[in-house]
Amino acid sequence: MIVRLSDLNTDIILEYPTKVSDGQGGFTDTWTAAGTVKAKVYTLRSDDAIVAMMTSGAAIHSVTIRYRADVKGSWRIKYTDRQGTHYWTIIGPPIDLNKEHRWLELKVKETM
């Protein structure tokens, strides 16, 4: 896959899960920003389903960023556009394109 720097035209925030003490001996799961990066985003598919008499759906996107060794499959992406803020769950292990440590591809799911 050929990626040009001009393809990286979308700002996204990478977030990772953390546990924060609730002060009563328990923990609360929160998300911590790992940084804002430029990304190439395109939709692979969009599915609709009827569940309990309501329409729901999910879109699967491919997100390509510059290579980072720290990104894990347990992370998520925060993306903001004119319609609001979206959270995309990473649905597979990050892919080091061509094993060159130049580009990282993330398959993500956006639930609607």
Backbone bond lengths (Angstrom), bond angles and torsions (degrees), N, CA, C in turn:
res aa  C-N    CA-C-N  psi(-1)  N-CA   C-N-CA  omega(-1)  CA-C   N-CA-C  phi
1 M - - - 1.450 - - 1.520 108.99 -
2 I 1.309 116.01 132.30 1.459 121.05 178.21 1.524 108.32 -97.64
3 V 1.317 115.51 126.70 1.460 121.55 177.29 1.520 107.45 -121.34
4 R 1.318 115.70 129.91 1.462 121.03 175.77 1.517 108.37 -105.60
5 L 1.310 117.07 150.85 1.455 120.54 178.67 1.519 111.54 -57.29
6 S 1.324 117.32 -33.57 1.468 120.31 179.34 1.529 112.07 -66.89
7 D 1.340 117.82 -18.36 1.468 121.35 176.71 1.530 111.67 -71.57
8 L 1.317 116.72 -22.69 1.470 121.49 -177.52 1.533 108.41 -83.27
9 N 1.328 116.30 77.88 1.456 120.97 -172.90 1.527 114.41 -114.36
10 T 1.316 117.16 13.09 1.463 121.67 -178.98 1.525 109.46 -125.59
11 D 1.338 116.18 129.75 1.465 120.56 175.50 1.521 109.38 -86.84
12 I 1.321 116.75 128.13 1.457 122.11 176.14 1.525 108.26 -129.82
13 I 1.310 115.97 159.62 1.465 121.59 176.07 1.523 107.35 -115.09
14 L 1.323 116.51 124.01 1.461 121.76 174.57 1.521 107.99 -84.79
15 E 1.325 116.79 131.91 1.467 121.28 -179.86 1.529 109.71 -128.12
16 Y 1.332 115.36 144.28 1.459 120.27 177.17 1.527 109.61 -123.38
17 P 1.344 117.27 151.50 1.465 120.51 -177.68 1.523 111.32 -76.74
18 T 1.321 114.76 141.55 1.461 121.14 174.91 1.524 108.68 -137.23
19 K 1.302 115.26 155.97 1.457 120.80 175.92 1.525 107.91 -107.76
20 V 1.333 115.43 130.86 1.457 121.71 -178.85 1.522 107.76 -119.03
21 S 1.310 116.12 134.42 1.461 120.83 178.79 1.523 109.76 -62.77
22 D 1.340 115.94 136.50 1.460 119.54 178.41 1.526 111.59 -91.48
23 G 1.340 117.18 3.77 1.453 121.51 178.14 1.512 114.07 82.72
24 Q 1.325 117.86 -2.30 1.462 121.45 -178.74 1.525 111.36 -125.03
25 G 1.331 115.91 23.11 1.456 120.55 178.34 1.512 114.34 92.36
26 G 1.317 117.29 -5.04 1.459 121.13 179.07 1.517 111.04 -109.63
27 F 1.293 114.75 -177.32 1.456 120.52 -179.40 1.515 110.27 -133.67
28 T 1.320 115.24 149.93 1.460 123.15 175.84 1.521 108.03 -116.92
29 D 1.327 115.93 136.12 1.461 119.88 176.52 1.522 109.55 -81.28
30 T 1.333 116.16 130.46 1.459 122.14 176.96 1.521 108.57 -134.34
31 W 1.317 115.71 174.47 1.456 121.68 178.98 1.515 108.79 -118.30
32 T 1.338 116.08 135.70 1.459 123.11 -179.55 1.521 108.81 -117.96
33 A 1.329 115.96 133.72 1.462 120.26 -179.87 1.523 110.42 -72.20
34 A 1.326 115.70 129.37 1.466 121.73 176.32 1.521 110.45 -94.07
35 G 1.326 116.43 -14.05 1.451 120.14 178.25 1.518 112.36 144.77
36 T 1.320 114.51 159.31 1.461 122.02 175.38 1.518 108.08 -97.28
37 V 1.322 116.20 132.04 1.459 120.99 -179.16 1.523 109.82 -133.38
38 K 1.313 115.95 159.51 1.460 122.59 173.69 1.524 107.98 -85.62
39 A 1.329 115.98 142.25 1.462 119.99 -175.82 1.523 111.49 -143.15
40 K 1.323 113.83 155.54 1.457 122.49 168.58 1.522 105.16 -102.05
41 V 1.332 116.60 123.54 1.459 121.04 -177.04 1.520 109.31 -124.06
42 Y 1.322 115.92 130.83 1.457 118.77 170.35 1.521 109.28 -145.58
43 T 1.328 114.02 149.59 1.461 120.86 -176.95 1.517 110.13 -84.72
44 L 1.326 115.85 129.89 1.455 121.85 177.65 1.529 110.93 -87.51
45 R 1.345 115.75 -42.99 1.457 119.50 178.29 1.528 109.69 -164.05
46 S 1.321 114.05 162.06 1.457 121.18 177.36 1.517 107.40 -137.10
47 D 1.319 116.63 129.61 1.463 121.68 -177.15 1.522 109.54 -121.69
48 D 1.312 115.76 142.17 1.459 121.88 172.73 1.515 108.36 -116.72
49 A 1.319 115.09 147.94 1.464 120.13 177.20 1.526 108.37 -145.17
50 I 1.311 115.57 153.59 1.456 120.02 175.14 1.512 107.21 -105.94
51 V 1.315 115.27 116.68 1.455 122.42 -179.38 1.519 107.60 -125.90
52 A 1.318 116.88 124.55 1.459 123.07 179.16 1.526 111.22 52.06
53 M 1.338 115.26 44.71 1.459 122.82 176.78 1.532 113.96 65.91
54 M 1.335 116.76 17.79 1.460 121.01 176.43 1.526 108.62 -126.62
55 T 1.307 116.44 145.38 1.455 120.57 178.14 1.518 109.15 -85.33
56 S 1.314 115.53 129.06 1.458 120.55 175.10 1.520 107.03 -134.16
57 G 1.283 116.24 163.50 1.448 118.21 -178.91 1.503 111.98 -160.47
58 A 1.310 113.65 173.86 1.458 120.19 178.79 1.515 108.17 -146.56
59 A 1.303 115.32 142.10 1.461 120.96 174.86 1.521 107.46 -112.54
60 I 1.320 116.35 138.00 1.458 122.33 177.10 1.529 107.04 -107.03
61 H 1.322 115.61 124.64 1.457 121.67 -178.64 1.527 110.15 -117.30
62 S 1.303 115.55 156.39 1.456 122.31 169.78 1.530 106.60 -109.96
63 V 1.321 116.18 127.99 1.462 121.83 -179.05 1.527 107.60 -121.11
64 T 1.323 116.70 123.16 1.456 121.51 178.78 1.514 109.07 -113.36
65 I 1.337 116.18 129.10 1.467 122.57 178.61 1.527 108.47 -131.23
66 R 1.327 115.82 170.42 1.461 118.93 171.88 1.527 108.00 -63.54
67 Y 1.314 116.20 149.42 1.462 121.67 -175.76 1.529 111.36 -58.94
68 R 1.315 115.02 134.84 1.467 123.34 172.05 1.522 106.59 -137.97
69 A 1.314 116.69 129.73 1.464 120.49 -178.81 1.524 112.62 -77.21
70 D 1.331 117.87 -16.58 1.458 120.38 -173.43 1.532 114.59 -88.17
71 V 1.312 119.70 -12.58 1.461 122.04 -175.88 1.527 110.20 -70.48
72 K 1.335 115.80 132.06 1.464 122.48 -178.38 1.528 110.48 -120.57
73 G 1.304 115.54 161.24 1.459 121.12 178.17 1.519 113.70 -67.53
74 S 1.327 117.99 -14.55 1.464 121.71 179.17 1.534 112.35 -85.79
75 W 1.322 116.66 -4.93 1.465 120.92 -179.32 1.520 110.41 -79.52
76 R 1.332 115.39 174.29 1.455 121.37 173.95 1.522 108.99 -139.05
77 I 1.321 114.73 170.90 1.460 121.17 179.84 1.521 108.46 -119.91
78 K 1.321 114.87 135.16 1.461 121.80 174.34 1.521 106.70 -106.97
79 Y 1.327 115.58 126.93 1.460 121.66 -176.06 1.523 108.33 -133.33
80 T 1.319 117.06 130.72 1.462 121.46 -179.95 1.523 109.58 -119.56
81 D 1.336 115.17 131.54 1.461 120.79 175.23 1.530 108.13 -135.79
82 R 1.317 117.17 -166.11 1.471 121.19 -177.76 1.519 112.73 -64.75
83 Q 1.327 117.54 -24.79 1.463 120.55 179.66 1.526 112.73 -84.80
84 G 1.319 117.99 -9.46 1.459 120.79 179.19 1.514 112.39 130.15
85 T 1.320 115.31 -161.12 1.455 122.40 -178.93 1.516 109.70 -99.15
86 H 1.330 115.68 134.56 1.461 122.59 -179.78 1.526 108.19 -121.10
87 Y 1.324 116.22 145.96 1.462 121.88 175.43 1.518 107.69 -118.72
88 W 1.308 115.40 125.41 1.459 121.59 -178.69 1.526 108.83 -112.27
89 T 1.318 116.07 127.67 1.455 122.27 178.43 1.520 109.20 -87.71
90 I 1.320 117.08 130.30 1.463 120.52 175.43 1.526 107.33 -72.88
91 I 1.333 116.98 127.27 1.470 120.44 -171.53 1.521 113.63 -109.48
92 G 1.284 117.73 11.54 1.461 120.63 177.51 1.512 109.15 -164.66
93 P 1.303 116.53 173.88 1.461 118.17 178.48 1.527 110.50 -67.83
94 P 1.339 117.41 144.24 1.466 120.25 175.45 1.533 110.22 -58.76
95 I 1.332 116.33 141.54 1.468 121.63 -176.59 1.519 109.65 -108.47
96 D 1.327 116.51 120.01 1.463 122.77 174.86 1.530 106.31 -80.69
97 L 1.338 116.59 100.23 1.466 120.07 -175.19 1.519 111.38 -59.80
98 N 1.311 116.16 128.32 1.467 124.71 -179.47 1.528 113.42 56.82
99 K 1.318 116.91 13.67 1.477 122.33 179.25 1.529 112.31 53.14
100 E 1.343 115.57 35.51 1.465 121.45 -177.94 1.528 113.45 -101.49
101 H 1.321 118.66 -5.16 1.470 123.06 -175.76 1.527 111.76 57.99
102 R 1.334 116.03 35.97 1.469 121.22 176.68 1.522 110.70 -110.74
103 W 1.332 116.97 -42.44 1.463 122.26 -175.01 1.511 110.21 -130.81
104 L 1.316 115.67 143.77 1.453 122.45 178.44 1.524 107.84 -122.03
105 E 1.325 116.18 127.18 1.460 120.56 178.96 1.520 109.32 -107.59
106 L 1.322 115.52 132.73 1.461 122.81 -179.93 1.523 108.33 -120.81
107 K 1.299 116.54 128.38 1.466 121.11 171.86 1.524 105.67 -93.38
108 V 1.337 115.84 127.39 1.464 119.89 -175.45 1.522 110.32 -129.91
109 K 1.321 114.83 155.73 1.459 121.96 179.07 1.521 108.79 -119.90
110 E 1.308 114.95 129.28 1.465 121.51 175.45 1.515 107.16 -111.46
111 T 1.312 116.79 117.46 1.457 121.20 178.78 1.513 108.88 -89.45
112 M 1.321 115.32 131.89 1.470 119.91 -177.56 1.505 111.15 -106.27
